[in-house]
Amino acid sequence: MAKKLILDTDIGDDIDDALALGLVLSAPELELVGLTTVFKNTHARSRQARTVLLSAGHDDIPVAQGCGAVMSVRRSYGFDPRQALLEGELPNQDASALSDAELPPQDKRHAADFIIDTLMQGSGDITVATIGAMTNLAMAMTLEPRILAKIPEVVIMAGCFNAHVSEWNIMCDPIAAAIVCESGVPLRIIPLDVTMQVQFRQSDMDALRVSKRPLAQRLLSAIEAWRQHSGWADRVDGLPVMHDPLAIATMIDDSLVTWRTGKVSIELNGEHSYGYTLFQEDPAGHHRYANTVVPQKALDLWIQRVAAD
């Protein structure tokens, strides 16, 4: 039986969110019951998501726009995400997205309300995957604590455990990340230090380019838009790093990585360590994080599912 999934994403900036969505839509092991967008211009992110869904023939999956602002007042990225929302700042892949007129309408509910409604109407079998800031999920947990008993697991691409750094998805909203980590819900965390090892090969780009699947060609269009944005693709030689797709891939085959079990927490007090992810080993803990990965196996899984005709 397919695992039911809500995907919460900041799709539209780094390309990995779109590639993760492509894997979700290509995996019979997963059933996407809804998608929510988070951070900055969440409406533009919604168009990006609906464009990918339409290309895969899944325009019936609800997409709800979420929090553009964050819970945390202490931020270190040098801009205010509220302004990006209010001023209509566009994600760098926006050129590859269709217009609202060409797309099915988004769900009228706020993402937090959509998450609450979907989980409360479910049977305790809907996993939530967060591949951006955790603001929407933290807001839902705060508004309706009963959902905590309804979530079998949260799958998270965030954090860093083998280096001293505040990883981006944590840095965007450390307070939200702390709420999720302290919720008591089982967490599966795929951190930056592992995902950085999984980068597209030129052969993967070639396989995507020759694929006849509309979804593959739509993702290729998004990659090309991302490549044209200085500051993103330039850092990794124009080949995507599969941060978010690896998180999704572990839901299909968790032997792609090795796991450590214990308790993850977010540092909120330190002057220089704010937003760091901390880990305490505990065999009885409710948190697992990926410690090592087999990069080629993970890449092969993505290509076989998404690009194969």
Stockholm file with secondary structure:
# STOCKHOLM 1.0

chainA/1-309         MAKKLILDTDIGDDIDDALALGLVLSAPELELVGLTTVFKNTHARSRQARTVLLSAGHDDIPVAQGCGAVMSVRRSYGFDPRQALLEGELPNQDASALSDAELPPQDKRHAADFIIDTLMQGSGDITVATIGAMTNLAMAMTLEPRILAKIPEVVIMAGCFNAHVSEWNIMCDPIAAAIVCESGVPLRIIPLDVTMQVQFRQSDMDALRVSKRPLAQRLLSAIEAWRQHSGWADRVDGLPVMHDPLAIATMIDDSLVTWRTGKVSIELNGEHSYGYTLFQEDPAGHHRYANTVVPQKALDLWIQRVAAD
#=GR chainA/1-309 SS CCEEEEEEECTTSSTHHHHHHHHHHHCTTEEEEEEEECSSCHHHHHHHHHHHHHHTTCTTSCEEECCSSCSCSCCCSSSCHHHHHHTTCCCTTGGGSCCGGGSCCCBSSCHHHHHHHHHHHSCSCEEEEEESCSHHHHHHHHHCGGGGGGCSCEEEECCCSSSSCCCHHHHTCHHHHHHHHTSCCCEEEECHHHHTTCBCCHHHHHHHHHCCCHHHHHHHHHHHHHHTSTTTGGGGTTCCBCHHHHHHHHHHCGGGEEEEEEEEEECCSCSSCTTCEEEEECTTCSEEEEEEECHHHHHHHHHHHHTCC
#=GC SS_cons         CCEEEEEEECTTSSTHHHHHHHHHHHCTTEEEEEEEECSSCHHHHHHHHHHHHHHTTCTTSCEEECCSSCSCSCCCSSSCHHHHHHTTCCCTTGGGSCCGGGSCCCBSSCHHHHHHHHHHHSCSCEEEEEESCSHHHHHHHHHCGGGGGGCSCEEEECCCSSSSCCCHHHHTCHHHHHHHHTSCCCEEEECHHHHTTCBCCHHHHHHHHHCCCHHHHHHHHHHHHHHTSTTTGGGGTTCCBCHHHHHHHHHHCGGGEEEEEEEEEECCSCSSCTTCEEEEECTTCSEEEEEEECHHHHHHHHHHHHTCC
//
